[in-house]
Amino acid sequence: MEIEIASQAVIIENLINRFILNYCVLMDIPLNINRIVLIASGSSYNAAMLGKYFFENISNVEASCEYASEIAHSSFNNFDKDALYIFVSQSGNSVDTVLAMEKIKDCGLKTLCITNNENSKLYSECDFKFNINAGSEKAIAATKTYGASVFMLWLIALKIAQNKQIDICSHIENIKYVRKNIEDTIANIENIDVVSKFLSKQQGFSICGFNTNFPLALEAALKIKETCYINTCPYPLGEFIHGHFALLNKTKVLLIFLTSDCTNLERNLLKKILKTYKVKSIVVSDEYEDYDCDILLKFPKCQSKIATVLALIITIQMLAFKMALKLKKNVDKPQGLNKVVDDKDLI
């Protein structure tokens, strides 16, 4: 797992060299995309949630996310014929995602897949296809394929924007620094040993984030569940105060993502929570700030939004990894977990 976390620097750089040239994104995608539906499971779904943000905020295209199982096993088949359906699956053979793809294909709709396996059902049958070329992932908990899938979704969002004559230069301006940003993050996460030791002793805790930080809260919760078997509950920060923060009467621990682009709303919500509850608070951020938190888990500041997202992904993965080590868990082969790539895996 640790090796695969570190390999993301080179994997992302390879995707940059493959798809970006002179401030342009070079790839084949459908033209005139008016709506996108992302379909995935597990970590791929969490990547798709970030993709939704990219498509809406970079490409100015309406996007939604669906769990593959909800599409595959539903009787509903009145799908939007003008939408592009994007399937995200590391293996390309995840059974629910494949079934959902076949259902969409039967309706004659446009499909695109992001996968790490050219010899897969998704790759062979989708109209448009992208291999993230992350190499074989030996650890069960997705790390390098997650980061690469997120970056691939960002690239597709840039390409759609480019096709719509939207200026994408500001997004690509500092792209050459992304590999260094990832490497710096791995080497320089402040207080990660303190935080991992503390969180590894908890029976459960809440994780919150706003905007792009909410899908990352989802992924952090899943990584900690997969590697440490600790019940972690992720929430959108704004939604957390609508009843959910009553959990802090019992768990007394809150992990919150507040990156340097966070709003006053986010800062004020944190202050409200800490004022209402006597809670052990850990803020994950790329800046030094008076958050009134107990521990600041800081990763290096980056030159671009996508680099910040990737750096936070690395921080999340390293935190889960170190927590699992402190608990003496097998991070590469968590008990009872396997890739769901066959019908028998659902039984």
N, C-alpha and C positions, 0 to 999 in steps of 0.2 A: 504493500500500500504506500509506504513512504517513497519508494522508487517511482511509482506511478504518479504520485503527487508532483514530484520534482520534474518528471518528464514533460509536464505541460508547457514549460518554457519553450522547448524545442518544437513541440507539436504545434503550438500556436504560431511560432515563427514560420514554420513550414506552410501553414495555411495562408499566412500573410504573403509569402513569396509566391504562392500558387495562384492567389486570386486578386491581389492588389498590385496595380502598376500605374505609376504617375497619377495618383489621386483618383484612379478609376477602379471599379470592381469588375472583373472579367469572369462572367459565368453565364450559363444558359438557363433562363427562367421564363415563365410565361409573361406575356405583355398584358397590359391593361388589367391589373389585379385590383379588384374593388373591395374584396373581403377575404380574410384568411381564417381558416379553422385549423387549429393545432390539435393533434391527437397523439397521446402518449401515455405511458405508465411510469410510476416510480420516479427515479431521478430524472428521467427523460421528460416527465410531465413538469417537473420543477424547472427544467431548462426551457420548456415550451412557455411557461409562465413568464420568463424573462423575454422570450421571443415576442410574446404579446405586447410587452412594453416597447420593445424595439420597433415593431411594425407600426404601432400607433404613434409613437413619438418621433421616429426618424422618417418613416415612409408615409405617414399620415393615411394609414389604411386601417379600417376597422378589423379587429382580430378577437378571437375567442379561443379558449382552451377547453378541451373535453378529455375526460379519462377514457382510455381505449376500451375498457371493459363496459362502460356505460353505453358506448356506441355499438360495440360488438354484440351485446346481449340484450339490446332494446328492440322492441317491435317497430320503433319509429324509423321511417326511411324517406321522409319528405325533406330531403336535404336541399340547401341553397345551391342551385345550379350555376350560379355566377361566382361561387367561392373557389379559392384554391385550398385544397386539403393537404396539410403538411403533417407527415408522420415522423416522429422522432423515436428511434430505438437503437441502442448501442449494438445489439446483436443482429438487428434486422429480422429476427425470427420470434420476437416476443409474441406469444400466442394471441393475446387480446388485441394487440396492435395490428397483427396480420389479419385477423378476422374483421376488424374495423375497416382496414384498407380494402379487403375483398368486397365488403358491403358497399363502400363508396364507389369502387370500380364498377360494380354491377349496375350502378346508377349512371354510368357514363360520365363521371365527373373528373376534373383535373386533379392529379395527385403528384406530390413531391415528397421525397423521403430524405432524411439525414440519418446515416448509420455508419457503423465502423466495420461493416462486413459486406463486401461486394457479392459474396456467394450466399446471399440471403433472399428470402421471399420478397421482402420489401424492395430491395434494390433491383431485383429482376422484373418486378411488375409495376412499379410506379413510373409515371410519365417522365418526371424529372427526378434526378437522384444525385446525392452528394455523399461521397465517402470521406469521413473526417481523418482517415489514415492515422489513427492513434496507436496502432499496434495492438497486439493481444493484451487484454486486461485480465490479469491473473487474480487480483483481489476481487472478492464478491462485491464489496461496496464500490460503486462507480466513482472514480476520481478523474482520471485523465479524459475519459470519454465524455464526462459531464462538462468539463471546461471547454473541450473542443466543440461539443454540440452547441453550447451557448455562443461560442465565437462564430460558428457557422451560421446560426440564426441571425446574428448581428450583421454578418456579411450579406446575407440575403436581403435583410432590411435595407442596407445601404444600396444594393443593386436595384431594388424596387424604387427607392427614392431617386436614384440616378436616372432610371427610365422615365420618371415623372418630371425630370428637369429640376429636381430639388438639389441645391448645392450641398454636397457631402464632404467638402474639403476640410471643414473644421473637425469632423469626426476622424479623419484619416491623418490629420496633421502630425500627430506625435506617435504614429503607429510603430515607428522604428524603435521606440523605447519600451514596447510592451514586454519583450523577452526579459530585459533588464529589470523591469518592474516586478515581474513574477519571481525572478531569482532573488531580488532584494527582499521581497516579502518572505520567502522561505527562510532567509537568513536572519531576518530582523523583526520578528513579531514580539513586541514587548509584553512581558508578564504572562506569556502563554503557559509556562510551567506552573505559575501560581494559580491561574484560572483553571487549568486542566486538573490540578490536584484538588481544588475546591469542588468543582462540578462533578468530579468522579465520585465524590462522597454523597451526592444527592440522590434521592429516590425519584425525583422528578422536578422539572422546572419549566417555565414558560419562556418562549423566544419571540421577540417582536421585531417587526421592521415595517417601513413605509416605502411605497413606490417600488423600485427595483429591489430594495432590501427585504420586502416581504417574500418573494420567491426564494431568496437566499435564506430566509428564516425557515422556510419549508424544507429546503435542502439540508440545512444544519440539523434540524430536528430529525430528519430521516437518517443522516449519517451517524448521529449519536445513538439513535435507536439501533441501527444495524451493527455498530461496532461495540457499543457499551451496554446495550439492553436497558437503557434508562428511558423512562417515559417522559419525552419532551413534547411540549404542545406549542405549535407555531401559530401566530396570529398577526393579521394586519394591525399596525399600531393603533390606528384610529378606531378599529372595531374592538380592540382589547378593553377599552374603558366602558363599553356597552355591556357590562355585566361580567365579562370574563375575568376582570382583574380581582374579583372576589376570591379567585384561586389563591391570591397572595396571602389570604388569611391563614392558609395552610402550608403552602410550599415555601414561601418566604424568599424565593430566589427568582430573579428576572435577568435574562440575557437579552440585550437590545442592540440593534445595529443602527448607528447614527454616523453616517459618513459626512465628509466635509460639505457636500451639497444638500444637506438636510435643511428643512425649513424651520421657521420659528414655531410652527404648529407641532412639529415633532419634539422640539426642545421643551415646549410648554406642557405637552402630554406627559413627558417623562417627569417633569417637576410635579405635575398633579399626582402621578402615581406614587412618587417617593414621599410626597407630603401626606398622602392618605394612608400609606402602609409602611410599616417598618420592615423593609425588605432589603435583602442583600442584592445590590444591583451591580451588574457588570456591563459596561458599555464597550462595544467593539467599534473602533473608529480609526480614521486615517489622520486625525488631527488631535492636538492637545487642546482640551476645552474643559471648562468648569461645568461638568455635567452633574455635579453633586453625587456622583456614583461612588461605590466602594472600591471598585477596581476598573481601571481603563486598560483594555486589551487593544493595543495600538499596532497597526501595520503601516508600512511606509506610504506616504502620499504619492499618487501617480499623476501623470501629465494629462490623462484623458479619462472619460467616463468608462469606456470599455475596459481600460487597464485597471481602474478602481474596482469594477465588478469582478474581474478575474483575480485581483489581489485578495478580495474578500472571500472568493471561492477557495483560494489557497489557504487562507486563515481558518476558515470553517473546517476544511479537511484536515489540517494539521492539528486543530483543537480536538477533533474526534479521534484522530490517531493517537495523540498523547494521552487522552483520557482512557482509551482502551488499554494502552500499555500499563498505565497505573493500576488498572483493574485486572491486569494479567489476562486479558482476553486475546483470542486468536484473531487479529484484525483482518487477516487474509481469508479466513474461512470461518465466518461467524456461525454459531450453532444454529442449525435448522434452515439456513438461508441458501438459496441457489437461484440461478437465472431462470425465469419462467419463459421457456422457449418451446414447450410442448404441452399438449392438452393434459397429459398426466400430471403436469406440474400444478394444475389447478385443483386437483383432487386431494 
